[in-house]
Amino acid sequence: MKQLARIAIDDSQYEPRLWELLEETGLDRDDFEGLDYYSLLPFFVLAGASVRSHVHLHDDHSHFEAVTLEIDEELEEAFYGVLPQLLAQLTEEHEEH
């Protein structure tokens, strides 16, 4: 599995190719508590990526640390082919309003 991103509060790290694609969409990157492009996770999954959450447990409570976005290397090119089409639907919705 190849890591495409690690999304953490105010410290997200994306593969340059994915970051560039996301920036080109014009979508708001800081849409949820300092987690860059966090609301796009369902679209990443639809395009073929897997999501793994990182949570720390402390007795009777837990706290979120990060989410890792990964892809099987055999699916990477298909991911980059499908994701722009999925995200284009979001930008079309914004333009209609």
N, C-alpha and C positions, 0 to 999 in steps of 0.2 A: 504494500500500500504506500502511496505517495501522499505526503501531507501537503494540502493546498493552502491551508490557513490554520492559524490558532487564534481564536477570537476571545480576547480577554478585555475586561474593563479598562479603557484608556491605554491598552497595550496590545492591539491586534497586529498580527504578522501574517501577511498574505504573500503567496508566490507572486512575483512581479507580473506575470502574464495575466493572472486572475485579477489582480488589483487594477491593472490598466483597463481590462475589459469592464470592470465595475465602474471605474471613474468615467469612462466614455458614455455610460448610460445616462448620466446626469441625475441619477437617483440620490437622495439624501443618505450619506454614509453614516451619520450620527443620529440614527432614528430611535435608538433605545439604550439609555443609560451608558453612553460611552462605548458601546459594543459595535464597532464598525460593521455595517451591513448585516447585522444580526437578524433582522426581519426577513432576509432573503434565504435563510437556511432551508425552508421548504423547497425553494426553487433549485438550490444546489442538490438536494436529494432527488428531486424529479429529473435532474440532468445526469444522475448516476453516482453522486458522491455519498459518502457515509459520514455520519456525525457521531462523535464520541464526546460525552460530557465529562468534565473533571469537577468533582465536588468533594470538599473536605468535610468529614464528619467529626463532630465534637460532642460527645455524650449524647444529649437528646436533641441536638440541632445540627444543621449543616449549612455550609455556604458555598456558593458558586465560585469557581476559580476561572474556568475557561471552557471553550468548546473547540474541538479539533475537527477540521474538515479534511477528509481523506478520500482518495480514489484509487481503485485498482489501476495500475499503470496501463493495462490493456484498454481501459475505458477512458483514458484521459483525453484523447483527441475527440472522441464522441461527446464527452462532457463539454468541451470547448465549442463544439459544433451546435449543440442543443441549447446551452445556457443563454446565448444572446437572443435566441428566438423566444424563450420563456420570458426573459427580462423585457423584451420589446413589448410584450403584452402589458406590462406595468406602465411603461412610459406612454403607451397609447391611451390607457385609462386616465393618466394624469392630464394628457393633452385634451381629452374630451370634456373635462370638468372646467 
